[in-house]
């Protein structure tokens, strides 16, 4: 990767089958050599139940 360029990142979450519908929050942490660690807030919305 080129220095000082934006790089898209794809993030996947494994949601347990028995998770209730709702909003789930977490912090994603990015680290790289030579830079300070950064945290990014993330929200996931489970809006339906595949079991139905």
C-alpha positions in Angstrom: 0.0 0.0 0.0 1.1 3.5 -0.7 1.8 5.8 2.3 -0.8 8.4 3.2 -3.5 7.0 0.9 -7.0 5.8 1.9 -7.5 2.1 1.8 -11.0 0.6 2.0 -11.5 -2.2 4.4 -14.2 -4.9 4.4 -15.3 -6.1 7.9 -17.5 -9.1 8.5 -19.3 -10.1 11.7 -20.4 -13.6 12.6 -23.8 -13.1 14.3 -24.9 -16.1 16.4 -28.2 -17.7 15.2 -29.8 -17.1 18.6 -28.9 -13.4 18.8 -32.0 -11.2 19.4 -32.9 -8.5 17.0 -31.5 -5.1 18.1 -28.5 -2.8 18.0 -25.1 -4.2 18.9 -22.1 -1.9 19.4 -18.3 -2.5 19.5 -15.0 -0.7 18.9 -12.8 -1.7 16.0 -9.1 -1.1 16.7 -6.6 -0.3 13.9 -2.9 -0.7 14.4 0.1 -0.3 12.0 3.8 0.0 12.4 4.8 3.6 13.1 1.4 5.0 13.9 -0.7 5.4 17.0 -3.5 2.8 17.6 -6.9 4.1 16.7 -10.4 3.0 17.8 -13.5 3.3 15.6 -17.0 2.9 16.9 -19.2 0.4 15.1 -22.9 -0.4 15.3 -24.5 -3.6 13.8 -28.3 -3.9 13.4 -30.0 -7.2 13.5 -33.4 -6.4 12.1 -34.9 -9.8 11.3 -34.9 -13.3 12.5 -33.8 -15.9 9.8 -35.3 -18.7 11.9 -38.9 -17.7 11.0 
